[in-house]
């Protein structure tokens, strides 16, 4: 929502020195490294991770900050995973190699498995790391890695180089055979276990890449894997490709389709009609009065902000418990309803931007979850500090992944702005990072208003939602029905900040379209404004148009998903 109405253990690895070999003729001297980078996609300029693979699916390609070119690697370190990203390449035996790369972050490591490594701490600027190693007498592959350190925040890496001769003397161009007999060996509401027959290769298979639809979701070294972070009661189609040290990929295995089990709630999906209610301004109405008059059950409570030191508070100043916000929540629950708190918004000091790491942010979210025994949380990601900062996007998504894993059954929602045709660059980036991080977001909610004077609010809202559907399909490999079931719409009743007009009739049409396409969530800003004041302009306690009191809330209560 927009500005006029929204309040908004350290590890020091020993470096392996290269001993001088003085006894000429006694043993074979290592070959001399040639000035050729044998890594593939060393600067991540392809826009994808391949052939790099990252633990926990915590790696992503970002456009800022970069060292060179237009892309770099971001590793969203968690409290239990260093977000190690690695690539296996073919090398020549008994040969010297030089490894270097540019990194940024707290405690970032660069090295080779079984060999030398180096590290630095450079949180505000890129710094170069360099090390060297010599391959063994029969060694034909090497795995290069970069990673951060536990709970130290997102790291970045760019322009990684392994200088030396490629394996095989002239380059291996033969791909492995395709994996065979892919089958599912088990499933839960959020994961699918797979196994397959091994591939063969003229040099050797170094990895198997698992795909869900067109998207690579996991990379493993063995012939089994568990893909986690999936949605309940959802159909997925998996294939596997083998990859060798030279980066050659096989043809895909047979495809296997699996529908995950139903969630712990027993339902096949998540739906929520939950208009925003804000206790911070706008003559907050009695929620029990609104519920009695309209039949609404859920409210999105705004906004949880940072009161300092990554400490959550309503509006950044009101304590989580004992104040007007808890009084409202108690009324809602006493009347048979419930709430989803919204974190962030357009203004104020936001937890996503100010908590130092994803683990710290997850801890702040957990305090609110514990305070109210929540079933769902909404991250309203806006403005340049969160929405237009890809590192903060990754931090928020990683924190949501963490609290979802720690609170079975918790639903996670992200809310963000849109264009009339669908997500903007940063909206697309948010969705792509959610997929790359395996964040398992339940609902992607767009705010289809403040387009810049767009007059057709129904047409623009539908077009924006259809654009979101198309992006979700292409990113996650979902069909239409699955994509719609992950969509939310959060409109603005009456006059928007840019004086676009959504009438009760238009909102009814939007509600009807939402029901017919079975989307997940319908909300609007806000119940405080759900009172008529024709000609009143854009204000906090009425809609600026002619309408009945609580009319938009009554319409929203008819949303069934």
C-alpha positions in Angstrom: 0.0 0.0 0.0 1.2 3.5 -0.8 2.7 6.3 1.2 -0.3 8.6 1.7 -2.3 5.9 3.5 0.2 3.3 4.7 2.3 3.4 8.0 3.6 2.2 7.2 31.9 -20.3 15.2 34.2 -19.2 12.7 36.4 -21.6 10.7 39.9 -20.8 9.7 41.1 -23.3 7.1 44.8 -23.9 6.8 46.0 -23.1 3.3 47.9 -26.0 1.7 51.3 -24.8 0.6 52.9 -26.1 -2.5 56.2 -27.8 -1.6 59.2 -27.0 -3.8 60.4 -30.1 -5.6 64.2 -29.9 -5.8 65.0 -33.4 -6.8 64.8 -33.1 -10.5 64.2 -36.4 -12.1 63.4 -38.1 -8.9 59.6 -37.5 -9.3 57.4 -36.1 -12.0 57.0 -32.3 -11.7 53.4 -31.0 -11.8 52.3 -29.5 -15.0 52.1 -25.7 -15.4 48.7 -24.0 -15.1 47.7 -22.3 -18.4 45.8 -19.0 -18.4 42.4 -20.6 -19.2 39.3 -20.6 -16.9 37.9 -24.1 -16.9 34.8 -23.2 -14.9 31.5 -22.9 -16.7 29.3 -19.8 -16.0 32.0 -18.3 -13.8 30.3 -14.9 -13.5 26.7 -16.2 -13.5 26.0 -14.1 -16.6 23.7 -16.8 -18.0 21.2 -15.7 -15.4 20.9 -19.2 -13.9 23.0 -21.2 -11.5 23.7 -24.2 -13.8 26.1 -26.0 -13.6 26.6 -24.7 -10.0 24.6 -26.4 -7.3 23.9 -24.9 -3.9 23.1 -26.7 -0.6 19.6 -26.2 0.7 18.6 -24.5 -2.6 19.9 -21.3 -0.9 21.8 -19.9 -3.9 20.3 -17.5 -6.5 21.5 -15.2 -9.3 21.1 -11.5 -8.6 21.7 -8.3 -10.5 23.1 -6.3 -7.5 25.6 -6.1 -6.1 27.9 -7.4 -8.8 31.7 -7.2 -9.3 31.7 -7.5 -13.1 29.1 -7.9 -15.7 25.5 -7.8 -14.8 25.0 -10.8 -12.6 26.4 -12.4 -9.4 25.7 -15.3 -7.0 23.9 -14.7 -3.7 24.1 -17.3 -1.0 21.3 -16.9 1.6 23.1 -18.4 4.6 20.9 -19.7 7.4 21.5 -20.6 11.0 22.0 -24.3 9.9 23.4 -24.0 6.3 26.4 -22.1 4.9 24.7 -22.0 1.4 27.7 -23.7 -0.2 27.6 -23.5 -4.0 29.9 -25.8 -6.0 30.9 -26.9 -9.5 32.7 -30.0 -10.5 35.1 -29.8 -13.5 37.4 -32.0 -15.4 41.1 -31.5 -14.6 44.4 -33.1 -15.5 46.4 -35.3 -13.1 49.5 -33.9 -11.4 48.8 -30.4 -12.6 49.0 -27.0 -10.8 45.8 -24.8 -10.8 45.1 -21.3 -9.6 41.7 -20.5 -8.0 40.4 -17.0 -7.5 37.1 -15.2 -7.1 35.5 -11.9 -5.9 33.4 -12.2 -2.8 31.4 -9.9 -0.5 30.0 -10.7 2.9 30.9 -11.8 6.4 33.2 -14.8 6.4 33.1 -16.0 2.8 35.2 -19.0 1.8 36.6 -20.2 -1.5 38.3 -23.5 -2.0 38.5 -27.0 -3.6 37.2 -30.1 -2.0 40.0 -32.1 -0.4 42.5 -29.3 -1.0 43.2 -25.7 -0.2 40.9 -22.9 0.7 40.9 -19.3 1.8 38.4 -16.8 3.3 37.8 -13.2 4.0 35.3 -10.9 5.7 34.3 -7.9 3.5 30.7 -7.1 4.2 30.5 -3.8 2.3 32.6 -4.3 -0.8 33.9 -7.0 -3.0 37.3 -8.5 -2.2 39.4 -10.9 -4.1 40.3 -14.4 -2.8 43.1 -16.5 -4.3 44.6 -19.9 -3.6 46.3 -22.7 -5.5 46.4 -26.5 -5.5 48.0 -29.4 -7.4 45.9 -32.3 -8.5 46.8 -35.9 -7.5 48.6 -38.4 -9.7 45.3 -39.9 -11.0 42.9 -37.1 -10.3 40.6 -36.2 -13.2 38.0 -34.0 -11.5 37.9 -31.3 -8.9 35.0 -29.6 -7.1 35.3 -25.9 -6.5 33.1 -24.3 -3.8 32.2 -20.9 -2.3 30.2 -20.5 0.9 29.4 -18.2 3.8 29.2 -19.0 7.4 26.3 -19.9 9.8 23.9 -17.0 10.6 26.3 -14.4 9.1 23.9 -13.1 6.4 23.8 -13.4 2.7 27.1 -13.5 0.8 27.9 -12.6 -2.8 30.4 -14.1 -5.3 31.3 -13.2 -8.8 33.9 -13.8 -11.5 35.3 -17.0 -10.1 38.2 -18.4 -12.1 40.0 -21.8 -12.1 43.1 -21.3 -14.3 44.7 -24.3 -15.7 44.3 -26.9 -18.5 40.9 -28.6 -18.9 40.6 -32.3 -18.4 41.2 -34.8 -21.2 43.8 -32.7 -23.0 41.3 -31.6 -25.6 38.0 -31.4 -23.7 35.4 -34.0 -22.9 32.4 -33.5 -25.1 30.6 -36.8 -24.6 27.5 -36.6 -22.4 26.5 -39.3 -20.0 23.7 -41.8 -20.7 20.2 -40.8 -19.4 19.2 -42.1 -15.9 16.7 -44.9 -16.1 13.8 -46.1 -14.0 13.0 -42.9 -12.2 10.4 -43.7 -9.6 8.9 -42.1 -6.5 9.8 -44.0 -3.3 7.7 -41.9 -0.9 5.9 -38.6 -0.3 4.5 -36.3 2.4 2.4 -33.1 2.2 5.6 -31.1 1.4 8.2 -33.5 -0.1 8.7 -36.3 -2.7 11.4 -38.9 -2.5 12.9 -40.2 -5.8 15.3 -42.9 -7.0 16.7 -43.9 -10.4 19.2 -46.1 -12.1 22.8 -44.8 -12.5 24.1 -43.3 -15.7 27.4 -44.2 -17.4 30.0 -41.8 -18.9 33.3 -42.1 -20.7 35.0 -40.2 -17.9 32.6 -40.3 -15.0 29.3 -39.0 -13.8 29.7 -36.3 -11.1 26.1 -35.1 -10.4 22.4 -35.7 -11.1 20.2 -32.7 -11.6 16.5 -33.1 -10.6 13.9 -31.0 -12.5 10.3 -30.2 -11.6 8.8 -29.3 -14.9 11.4 -27.1 -16.6 13.0 -25.9 -13.4 16.1 -27.5 -11.8 15.3 -27.9 -8.1 18.1 -30.0 -6.7 21.5 -31.5 -7.6 22.9 -34.6 -5.9 25.8 -37.0 -6.3 24.0 -40.2 -5.7 21.0 -42.0 -7.3 18.3 -40.9 -4.8 17.0 -37.6 -3.5 14.2 -35.9 -1.6 12.7 -32.7 -3.0 11.2 -30.7 -0.1 9.4 -27.4 0.3 6.5 -28.5 -1.9 2.8 -27.6 -1.5 0.2 -30.0 -0.2 -2.2 -31.8 -2.5 -0.3 -30.5 -5.5 0.8 -32.5 -8.7 4.5 -32.3 -9.7 6.3 -33.9 -12.6 10.0 -34.8 -12.1 12.8 -35.8 -14.4 16.5 -36.3 -13.8 19.6 -35.6 -15.9 23.2 -36.8 -15.3 26.1 -34.5 -15.6 29.9 -35.1 -16.0 32.8 -33.1 -14.8 33.1 -31.3 -18.1 29.5 -30.0 -17.7 28.0 -32.3 -20.3 24.3 -33.2 -19.4 22.5 -36.3 -20.5 19.1 -36.5 -21.9 16.3 -36.5 -19.4 15.1 -39.7 -17.7 11.6 -40.9 -17.9 9.1 -38.5 -16.2 7.3 -39.4 -13.0 4.2 -37.5 -11.8 3.5 -37.4 -8.0 0.7 -35.6 -6.1 1.8 -34.6 -2.6 -0.3 -35.7 0.4 -3.0 -33.4 1.9 -1.7 -31.0 4.5 -2.2 -31.4 8.3 -5.4 -29.3 8.0 -7.0 -31.9 5.7 -7.9 -29.4 3.1 -6.8 -29.3 -0.5 -5.8 -25.6 -0.5 -5.7 -22.3 1.4 -8.3 -19.5 1.0 -8.6 -16.3 3.0 -10.9 -13.3 2.7 -9.0 -10.9 4.9 -9.3 -7.1 4.5 -6.8 -4.9 6.3 -7.6 -3.5 9.7 -5.3 -0.9 11.2 -5.3 0.2 14.8 -2.8 3.0 14.2 -5.1 5.6 12.5 -8.3 6.1 10.6 -10.9 5.8 13.4 -10.4 2.1 13.9 -13.8 0.4 14.0 -14.9 -2.3 16.4 -14.0 -5.5 14.7 -16.8 -7.4 16.3 -19.3 -4.8 15.0 -17.9 -5.2 11.4 -18.0 -9.0 11.7 -21.6 -9.0 12.9 -22.6 -6.7 10.1 -20.8 -8.4 7.2 -20.0 -12.0 8.0 -16.2 -11.5 7.6 -14.1 -13.9 9.6 -10.5 -13.0 8.9 -8.6 -9.6 9.1 -5.1 -8.7 8.0 -3.8 -6.7 10.9 -1.3 -3.9 9.9 1.6 -3.4 10.5 4.3 -5.1 12.4 7.5 -3.0 12.2 10.9 -2.9 13.9 11.0 -1.0 17.2 14.8 -1.2 17.2 17.3 -4.1 17.4 15.2 -6.4 15.2 12.4 -6.3 17.8 8.8 -6.6 16.4 6.1 -4.1 17.5 2.8 -2.9 16.1 3.6 0.2 14.1 7.1 0.0 15.5 5.9 1.4 18.8 3.0 -0.6 20.3 3.9 -3.7 22.3 2.8 -7.0 20.8 0.6 -7.8 23.8 -1.5 -5.9 26.2 -2.5 -3.0 23.9 -5.2 -2.0 21.4 -4.0 -4.5 18.8 -4.3 -7.5 21.2 -7.7 -6.2 22.3 -8.9 -6.2 18.7 -7.5 -9.7 18.1 -9.2 -10.9 21.2 -12.5 -9.5 19.9 -12.0 -11.1 16.5 -11.3 -14.5 18.0 -14.1 -14.3 20.5 -16.5 -13.8 17.5 -15.2 -16.9 15.8 -12.6 -15.2 13.5 -8.8 -14.9 13.2 -6.1 -12.6 12.0 -3.0 -12.7 9.8 -0.5 -10.0 10.8 1.2 -8.0 8.0 4.9 -7.2 8.4 6.3 -4.2 6.5 4.3 -1.9 4.3 5.4 1.3 2.5 6.8 3.3 5.4 8.5 2.9 8.7 11.5 0.9 10.0 11.0 -2.6 8.6 12.2 -5.9 10.1 13.1 -7.2 6.7 15.4 -4.4 6.0 16.8 -3.9 9.5 17.3 -7.4 10.9 21.0 -8.3 10.3 20.4 -11.8 8.8 17.7 -14.2 7.7 18.0 -16.1 11.0 17.6 -12.9 13.0 14.5 -12.0 11.0 13.1 -15.5 11.5 13.5 -15.0 15.2 11.6 -11.8 15.1 8.8 -13.4 13.1 8.7 -16.3 15.6 8.1 -13.9 18.5 4.9 -12.7 16.8 3.9 -16.3 15.9 4.3 -17.3 19.5 2.5 -14.3 20.9 -0.7 -15.1 19.0 -0.5 -18.8 18.0 -0.7 -17.8 14.3 -2.0 -19.8 11.4 -0.6 -17.4 8.7 1.7 -14.4 8.3 1.9 -11.8 5.5 5.1 -10.0 4.4 4.1 -6.8 2.7 7.3 -6.1 0.7 7.4 -2.6 -0.7 9.6 0.4 -1.5 13.3 0.5 -2.2 14.5 -0.9 1.2 12.8 -4.3 0.7 11.0 -4.8 -2.6 13.8 -3.2 -4.7 16.6 -4.8 -2.8 17.2 -8.3 -4.0 19.4 -9.2 -1.0 16.6 -8.2 1.4 14.1 -10.1 -0.8 16.3 -13.2 -0.3 16.6 -12.5 3.4 12.8 -12.3 3.8 12.2 -15.5 1.7 14.8 -17.5 3.7 13.3 -16.3 7.0 9.8 -17.3 5.8 11.2 -20.7 4.8 12.7 -21.1 8.2 9.6 -20.2 10.2 7.4 -22.4 8.0 9.7 -25.4 8.7 9.6 -24.6 12.4 5.8 -24.2 12.6 4.0 -27.0 10.8 0.8 -25.8 9.1 1.8 -22.2 9.0 0.9 -20.4 5.8 3.2 -17.8 4.3 2.0 -14.9 2.1 4.1 -12.3 0.3 2.3 -9.1 -0.9 3.9 -6.7 -3.4 3.0 -4.1 -6.1 2.3 -4.9 -9.8 2.0 -3.4 -13.2 -1.2 -3.6 -15.2 0.1 -6.6 -17.0 1.7 -8.5 -14.1 4.7 -8.4 -11.9 7.4 -5.8 -12.5 11.1 -6.6 -12.7 11.4 -6.8 -8.9 8.2 -8.8 -8.6 9.5 -11.3 -11.1 12.8 -11.4 -9.2 10.9 -12.1 -5.9 9.1 -15.0 -7.5 12.3 -16.4 -9.1 14.2 -16.1 -5.7 11.3 -17.9 -4.0 11.7 -20.8 -6.5 15.5 -20.8 -6.2 15.5 -20.8 -2.4 12.7 -23.4 -2.3 10.9 -21.0 0.0 7.5 -22.8 -0.5 5.4 -19.6 -0.3 1.7 -20.3 -0.1 0.3 -17.1 -1.7 1.8 -14.4 -3.9 -0.5 -11.4 -3.4 -0.4 -8.5 -5.8 -1.7 -4.9 -5.1 -3.4 -3.9 -8.4 -3.7 -0.1 -7.9 -1.6 3.0 -8.1 -0.9 2.1 -11.7 -0.5 5.8 -12.7 -4.0 6.8 -13.6 -5.3 3.5 -15.0 -9.1 3.9 -15.3 -10.3 0.3 -15.9 -9.7 -1.1 -12.4 -11.5 -4.4 -13.1 -9.7 -5.0 -16.4 -6.3 -3.9 -15.0 -6.8 -6.1 -11.9 -7.6 -9.2 -14.0 -4.8 -8.5 -16.4 -2.3 -8.1 -13.6 -3.5 -11.4 -12.0 -3.3 -13.2 -15.3 0.3 -11.9 -15.7 1.1 -13.2 -12.2 -0.4 -16.6 -13.1 1.8 -16.8 -16.3 4.9 -16.0 -14.3 4.1 -18.6 -11.6 3.5 -21.2 -14.3 6.8 -20.5 -16.0 8.8 -20.3 -12.8 7.4 -23.3 -10.9 6.2 -25.5 -13.7 2.6 -25.4 -12.4 -0.6 -25.8 -14.4 -3.2 -23.1 -14.5 -5.2 -24.4 -11.6 -2.2 -24.7 -9.3 -0.9 -21.2 -10.3 -4.3 -19.6 -9.5 -4.4 -21.4 -6.2 -1.2 -19.5 -5.2 -2.5 -16.0 -6.2 -3.9 -13.3 -3.9 -5.4 -9.9 -4.8 -5.2 -7.0 -2.4 -7.1 -4.0 -3.8 -7.9 -0.5 -2.6 -11.5 0.4 -2.0 -12.9 3.7 -3.4 -10.2 6.1 -4.3 -6.6 4.9 -4.6 -3.6 7.2 -3.8 -3.6 8.2 -7.4 -7.4 8.7 -7.5 -8.2 5.5 -9.4 -11.8 4.5 -8.5 -12.9 1.1 -7.4 -16.6 1.1 -6.8 -18.6 -1.6 -5.0 -19.8 -2.9 -8.4 -16.2 -3.2 -9.7 -15.1 -4.9 -6.4 -18.0 -7.3 -6.8 -16.8 -8.2 -10.3 -13.3 -8.7 -9.0 -14.6 -10.9 -6.2 -16.6 -13.0 -8.7 -13.6 -13.4 -11.0 -11.5 -14.5 -8.0 -14.1 -17.1 -7.0 -14.4 -18.4 -10.6 -10.7 -18.8 -10.9 -10.3 -20.2 -7.3 -7.5 -17.9 -6.2 -6.2 -18.1 -2.6 -6.7 -14.7 -1.1 -8.8 -11.5 -1.4 -8.1 -8.4 0.7 -8.3 -4.6 0.4 -7.0 -1.5 2.1 -8.8 -1.0 4.3 -11.7 -1.7 6.7 -11.0 1.7 8.3 -11.8 3.3 4.9 -14.9 1.2 4.3 -17.3 4.1 4.9 -18.8 6.5 2.3 -17.7 10.1 1.9 -18.4 11.1 -1.6 -16.0 13.9 -2.6 -14.0 13.4 0.5 -10.8 12.6 -1.3 -8.1 10.1 -0.3 -8.3 10.0 3.5 -7.8 7.4 6.2 -11.3 6.9 7.5 -13.5 6.8 4.4 -13.3 5.7 0.8 -13.9 9.0 -0.9 -16.9 7.7 -2.9 -20.6 7.1 -2.2 -21.1 3.6 -0.6 -22.8 1.9 2.3 -20.9 1.4 5.5 -18.8 -1.8 5.4 -20.0 -2.5 1.8 -16.6 -3.6 0.5 -16.1 -5.9 3.6 -19.5 -7.5 2.9 -18.5 -8.1 -0.7 -15.2 -9.6 0.4 -16.9 -11.9 2.8 -18.5 -13.6 -0.2 -15.0 -14.7 -1.4 -14.8 -18.5 -1.2 -11.8 -19.2 -3.4 
